[in-house]
Amino acid sequence: MIELGGQTQPEQPAGDLIKDVTEANFMQDVVEASMQAPVIVDFWATWCGPCRTLTPMLEQAVTKAKGAVTLAKIDVDQNQRLAQALAQQGLPLQSIPTVVAFVKGRPVDLFQGAVPQSELDAFIKRAIEAAGGDASNGLDDAVAAAEEMLAEGAAEDAAQTFAAILQEDPEHAAAYGGLVRAHIALGDLEQAEAILNGAPVQISKSPEVEAAHAQLELKKQAAGVGPVGELTAKVEADPDDLQARFDLAKALHASGQVQEAVDELLELFRRDRDWNDGAARAQLFTIFDALKPNDPVVLHGRRKLSSMIFA
């Protein structure tokens, strides 16, 4: 057993830590597995010289972490459809080796090319920290208390607590995201946006800050949506009116019908995935980012979207 971020982590056999991943098990061994612990994904090919140098170093670094992270190796030549689909979603897979850290279902960090062992160790450390490991100075308990305040509707008290935490640790991503969400709950969207714009670069792409950004974007969208009833009637009258379907999805989300909004966006994507420069997929990712990674709406929606992308 080892200690990580104040919690006891069980050691795992190397076979569980390092896996060859294909399109068939990508969702299970990367996306879903990263809900529990960071997954380092090594995109490689047999003809790639730097890959032959980097992969053993990655395996060594992951093994040294003793269960805090796992390694998924993906041969891009044998999984071309998967690589193309991930590239369409924004991963820069034009050159290899490319190494991506997945945390809570999303890529949070990456590098390309062979790097020294010290940089690999630092990369893995950042992935662990992004997943909530290495808790700093016991502040996570205070964050949990502030989150409880926010859930109970005491947004002002939550904002004050998050702000106090950030005075102790200005780069505490969970507290930073919480402060933004507290101001969203207070209806002060300008202040929420100002806080986001001032996020330290070290945490600006963290899952907590990205989630707060997505929630702010959705809240701003809600101000301009039309009535759900009118938009529903419009879509029923003309199912191919994709703009009306997109507007309906936004209206449904604004009214708290998140699953229904996701369903409409998935149907829009099924009808025309490229409509309005891929607006349906972008809106789905915004909704997914705003929710907790293990939310059933996220898990089901991501799985269904992936099945359509790979179809």
VEXDREN-2710 file (C-alpha; in Angstrom, 1 decimal):
% VEXDREN-2710
k/r/px/py/pz
1/MET/0.0/0.0/0.0
2/ILE/1.2/3.6/-0.7
3/GLU/0.0/7.0/0.4
4/LEU/-1.2/9.5/-2.3
5/GLY/-2.9/12.8/-1.5
6/GLY/-3.7/11.7/2.0
7/GLN/-5.5/8.5/0.8
8/THR/-4.3/4.9/0.8
9/GLN/-3.9/3.6/-2.7
10/PRO/-3.7/-0.2/-3.3
11/GLU/-0.8/-1.4/-5.4
12/GLN/-1.8/-3.0/-8.7
13/PRO/-0.1/-5.6/-10.8
14/ALA/1.6/-4.3/-13.9
15/GLY/-0.9/-6.2/-16.1
16/ASP/-3.6/-4.0/-14.7
17/LEU/-1.6/-0.8/-15.0
18/ILE/-0.5/-1.2/-18.7
19/LYS/-2.9/-2.2/-21.4
20/ASP/-3.1/-2.4/-25.2
21/VAL/-6.2/-0.5/-26.1
22/THR/-8.3/-0.7/-29.3
23/GLU/-11.5/1.0/-30.6
24/ALA/-13.5/-1.8/-29.0
25/ASN/-12.3/-1.2/-25.5
26/PHE/-11.4/2.5/-25.6
27/MET/-14.5/3.7/-23.8
28/GLN/-14.1/1.2/-21.0
29/ASP/-10.3/1.3/-20.5
30/VAL/-9.7/5.0/-21.2
31/VAL/-12.8/7.1/-20.8
32/GLU/-14.6/5.2/-18.1
33/ALA/-11.4/4.1/-16.3
34/SER/-10.2/7.7/-16.1
35/MET/-13.2/8.4/-13.8
36/GLN/-11.4/6.4/-11.1
37/ALA/-7.8/7.3/-11.8
38/PRO/-5.9/9.2/-14.6
39/VAL/-5.2/7.2/-17.8
40/ILE/-2.0/8.1/-19.8
41/VAL/-2.7/7.2/-23.4
42/ASP/0.4/6.5/-25.6
43/PHE/-0.4/6.9/-29.4
44/TRP/2.3/5.0/-31.2
45/ALA/3.2/3.0/-34.3
46/THR/5.6/0.1/-35.0
47/TRP/7.5/2.2/-37.6
48/CYS/8.0/5.1/-35.2
49/GLY/11.6/5.3/-33.9
50/PRO/11.0/7.8/-31.0
51/CYS/8.0/5.6/-29.9
52/ARG/10.4/2.7/-29.3
53/THR/12.4/5.0/-26.9
54/LEU/9.5/6.6/-25.2
55/THR/7.1/3.7/-24.5
56/PRO/9.5/1.8/-22.2
57/MET/10.1/5.1/-20.3
58/LEU/6.3/5.6/-20.0
59/GLU/5.9/2.1/-18.7
60/GLN/8.6/2.7/-16.1
61/ALA/7.0/6.0/-15.0
62/VAL/3.5/4.5/-14.7
63/THR/4.8/1.4/-12.8
64/LYS/6.6/3.7/-10.4
65/ALA/3.4/5.5/-9.7
66/LYS/2.0/2.2/-8.2
67/GLY/-1.6/2.5/-9.2
68/ALA/-2.1/6.3/-9.2
69/VAL/-2.3/6.2/-13.0
70/THR/-2.6/3.6/-15.7
71/LEU/-1.2/3.4/-19.2
72/ALA/-3.2/2.7/-22.4
73/LYS/-1.1/2.0/-25.5
74/ILE/-2.9/2.6/-28.9
75/ASP/-1.3/1.6/-32.2
76/VAL/-2.6/4.2/-34.5
77/ASP/-2.1/2.0/-37.6
78/GLN/-4.2/-0.7/-36.2
79/ASN/-6.9/1.7/-34.9
80/GLN/-7.2/4.3/-37.7
81/ARG/-10.9/4.9/-37.2
82/LEU/-10.4/5.6/-33.5
83/ALA/-7.5/7.9/-34.2
84/GLN/-9.4/9.8/-36.8
85/ALA/-12.4/10.2/-34.5
86/LEU/-10.3/11.5/-31.7
87/ALA/-8.5/13.9/-34.1
88/GLN/-12.0/15.2/-35.1
89/GLN/-12.6/15.9/-31.4
90/GLY/-9.5/18.1/-31.2
91/LEU/-6.6/15.8/-30.3
92/PRO/-3.5/16.6/-32.4
93/LEU/-2.6/13.1/-33.7
94/GLN/-1.0/14.2/-36.9
95/SER/2.4/13.2/-35.5
96/ILE/3.5/10.5/-33.1
97/PRO/4.3/9.7/-30.4
98/THR/1.6/11.7/-28.8
99/VAL/0.9/11.2/-25.1
100/VAL/-2.4/12.3/-23.6
101/ALA/-3.6/12.4/-20.0
102/PHE/-7.3/11.6/-19.5
103/VAL/-8.9/12.6/-16.2
104/LYS/-12.6/12.1/-15.5
105/GLY/-13.4/11.2/-19.1
106/ARG/-11.5/14.2/-20.7
107/PRO/-8.0/14.9/-22.1
108/VAL/-6.4/17.4/-19.7
109/ASP/-2.7/17.5/-20.8
110/LEU/-0.5/16.2/-23.6
111/PHE/2.9/16.2/-25.2
112/GLN/4.4/15.0/-28.5
113/GLY/7.8/13.5/-29.2
114/ALA/10.3/11.8/-27.0
115/VAL/11.1/13.7/-23.7
116/PRO/13.4/13.1/-20.8
117/GLN/12.3/10.8/-17.9
118/SER/12.1/13.9/-15.6
119/GLU/9.5/15.4/-17.9
120/LEU/7.5/12.2/-18.0
121/ASP/7.5/12.1/-14.2
122/ALA/6.3/15.8/-14.1
123/PHE/3.6/15.0/-16.7
124/ILE/2.3/12.1/-14.6
125/LYS/2.4/14.2/-11.4
126/ARG/0.3/16.9/-13.1
127/ALA/-2.3/14.2/-14.2
128/ILE/-2.5/12.9/-10.6
129/GLU/-3.0/16.5/-9.3
130/ALA/-5.7/17.2/-11.9
131/ALA/-7.6/14.2/-10.6
132/GLY/-7.5/15.6/-7.1
133/GLY/-4.4/13.8/-5.7
134/ASP/-1.8/15.5/-3.6
135/ALA/-4.3/17.5/-1.7
136/SER/-2.7/20.7/-0.5
137/ASN/-2.7/21.7/3.2
138/GLY/-6.0/20.0/4.1
139/LEU/-8.0/22.5/2.1
140/ASP/-10.0/19.8/0.3
141/ASP/-12.2/19.5/3.5
142/ALA/-13.0/23.2/3.3
143/VAL/-13.8/22.8/-0.4
144/ALA/-16.2/20.0/0.4
145/ALA/-17.9/22.2/3.1
146/ALA/-18.2/25.0/0.6
147/GLU/-19.7/22.6/-2.0
148/GLU/-22.3/21.5/0.6
149/MET/-23.2/25.2/1.2
150/LEU/-23.6/25.7/-2.5
151/ALA/-25.8/22.6/-2.9
152/GLU/-28.0/23.8/0.0
153/GLY/-28.5/27.2/-1.7
154/ALA/-26.2/29.2/0.5
155/ALA/-24.2/30.6/-2.5
156/GLU/-23.0/33.7/-0.7
157/ASP/-21.5/31.7/2.2
158/ALA/-20.0/29.3/-0.4
159/ALA/-18.4/32.1/-2.3
160/GLN/-16.8/33.5/0.8
161/THR/-15.4/30.1/1.7
162/PHE/-14.0/29.4/-1.7
163/ALA/-12.4/32.9/-1.7
164/ALA/-10.8/32.1/1.7
165/ILE/-9.4/28.9/0.3
166/LEU/-7.9/30.7/-2.6
167/GLN/-6.2/33.1/-0.3
168/GLU/-4.3/30.1/1.1
169/ASP/-3.8/28.4/-2.2
170/PRO/-4.4/30.7/-5.3
171/GLU/-4.0/27.7/-7.6
172/HIS/-6.5/25.3/-5.9
173/ALA/-8.5/24.4/-9.0
174/ALA/-11.5/23.0/-7.2
175/ALA/-11.9/26.1/-5.1
176/TYR/-11.5/28.3/-8.2
177/GLY/-14.1/26.5/-10.1
178/GLY/-16.4/26.5/-7.0
179/LEU/-16.0/30.3/-6.7
180/VAL/-17.1/30.8/-10.3
181/ARG/-20.1/28.5/-9.8
182/ALA/-21.1/30.3/-6.6
183/HIS/-21.3/33.6/-8.5
184/ILE/-23.3/31.9/-11.3
185/ALA/-25.7/30.7/-8.6
186/LEU/-25.9/34.3/-7.3
187/GLY/-26.8/35.5/-10.8
188/ASP/-23.6/37.6/-11.0
189/LEU/-22.5/36.3/-14.4
190/GLU/-20.2/39.3/-15.1
191/GLN/-18.2/38.5/-11.9
192/ALA/-18.1/34.8/-12.7
193/GLU/-16.7/35.6/-16.1
194/ALA/-14.1/38.0/-14.6
195/ILE/-13.0/35.3/-12.2
196/LEU/-12.6/32.8/-15.1
197/ASN/-10.7/35.3/-17.2
198/GLY/-8.2/35.7/-14.3
199/ALA/-7.6/32.0/-13.7
200/PRO/-3.9/31.2/-13.2
201/VAL/-2.6/29.6/-16.3
202/GLN/-1.5/26.5/-14.3
203/ILE/-5.1/25.6/-13.6
204/SER/-7.0/27.3/-16.5
205/LYS/-7.4/24.0/-18.3
206/SER/-8.2/21.9/-15.2
207/PRO/-11.5/19.9/-15.2
208/GLU/-12.9/22.0/-12.4
209/VAL/-12.3/25.3/-14.1
210/GLU/-13.4/23.9/-17.5
211/ALA/-16.6/22.7/-15.9
212/ALA/-17.3/26.2/-14.4
213/HIS/-16.6/27.7/-17.8
214/ALA/-19.2/25.3/-19.4
215/GLN/-21.8/26.1/-16.8
216/LEU/-21.3/29.9/-17.4
217/GLU/-21.7/29.4/-21.1
218/LEU/-24.9/27.5/-20.7
219/LYS/-26.2/30.0/-18.2
220/LYS/-25.5/32.8/-20.7
221/GLN/-27.3/30.9/-23.5
222/ALA/-30.4/30.5/-21.3
223/ALA/-31.1/34.2/-21.5
224/GLY/-32.0/34.1/-25.2
225/VAL/-33.9/30.9/-25.6
226/GLY/-37.5/30.7/-26.8
227/PRO/-40.4/28.9/-25.1
228/VAL/-40.1/25.1/-25.1
229/GLY/-43.7/24.5/-26.3
230/GLU/-43.3/26.7/-29.4
231/LEU/-40.0/25.1/-30.3
232/THR/-41.3/21.6/-29.7
233/ALA/-44.2/22.3/-32.0
234/LYS/-41.9/23.8/-34.6
235/VAL/-39.7/20.6/-34.6
236/GLU/-42.7/18.3/-34.7
237/ALA/-44.0/20.3/-37.8
238/ASP/-40.6/20.0/-39.5
239/PRO/-38.2/17.4/-38.1
240/ASP/-35.5/18.6/-40.6
241/ASP/-35.5/22.1/-39.2
242/LEU/-32.2/21.7/-37.5
243/GLN/-31.9/25.2/-36.2
244/ALA/-35.3/24.8/-34.4
245/ARG/-34.0/21.5/-33.0
246/PHE/-30.8/23.1/-31.8
247/ASP/-32.8/26.0/-30.2
248/LEU/-35.2/23.5/-28.6
249/ALA/-32.2/21.7/-27.0
250/LYS/-31.0/25.0/-25.5
251/ALA/-34.5/25.8/-24.2
252/LEU/-34.8/22.3/-22.7
253/HIS/-31.5/22.7/-20.9
254/ALA/-32.4/26.1/-19.6
255/SER/-35.6/24.6/-18.2
256/GLY/-33.7/21.9/-16.4
257/GLN/-34.5/19.1/-18.8
258/VAL/-30.9/18.1/-19.4
259/GLN/-31.5/14.5/-20.6
260/GLU/-34.1/15.8/-23.1
261/ALA/-31.7/18.5/-24.3
262/VAL/-28.9/15.8/-24.9
263/ASP/-31.4/13.6/-26.7
264/GLU/-32.3/16.4/-29.1
265/LEU/-28.7/17.2/-29.8
266/LEU/-27.8/13.5/-30.4
267/GLU/-30.7/13.4/-32.9
268/LEU/-29.5/16.5/-34.6
269/PHE/-26.0/15.0/-34.8
270/ARG/-27.5/11.8/-36.3
271/ARG/-29.3/13.8/-39.0
272/ASP/-26.3/16.0/-39.9
273/ARG/-23.1/15.8/-37.9
274/ASP/-21.5/18.7/-39.8
275/TRP/-24.5/21.1/-39.4
276/ASN/-23.3/24.6/-38.5
277/ASP/-19.7/23.6/-38.2
278/GLY/-20.5/20.7/-35.8
279/ALA/-22.6/22.8/-33.5
280/ALA/-24.5/19.8/-32.0
281/ARG/-21.3/18.0/-31.0
282/ALA/-19.8/21.2/-29.5
283/GLN/-23.0/21.8/-27.5
284/LEU/-23.0/18.3/-26.3
285/PHE/-19.4/18.6/-25.0
286/THR/-20.4/21.9/-23.3
287/ILE/-23.2/20.1/-21.5
288/PHE/-21.0/17.1/-20.6
289/ASP/-18.3/19.4/-19.3
290/ALA/-20.7/21.2/-17.0
291/LEU/-21.9/18.0/-15.3
292/LYS/-20.0/15.6/-13.1
293/PRO/-18.0/13.1/-15.1
294/ASN/-19.9/10.2/-13.6
295/ASP/-23.3/11.6/-14.2
296/PRO/-25.5/9.1/-16.0
297/VAL/-26.5/11.7/-18.5
298/VAL/-22.8/12.1/-19.4
299/LEU/-21.9/8.4/-19.5
300/HIS/-24.9/7.5/-21.6
301/GLY/-24.5/10.6/-23.9
302/ARG/-20.8/10.1/-24.5
303/ARG/-21.3/6.4/-25.2
304/LYS/-24.1/7.1/-27.7
305/LEU/-22.2/9.9/-29.4
306/SER/-19.1/7.7/-29.8
307/SER/-21.2/4.9/-31.3
308/MET/-22.5/7.4/-33.9
309/ILE/-19.0/8.8/-34.6
310/PHE/-17.5/5.3/-35.1
311/ALA/-20.5/4.0/-37.1
END
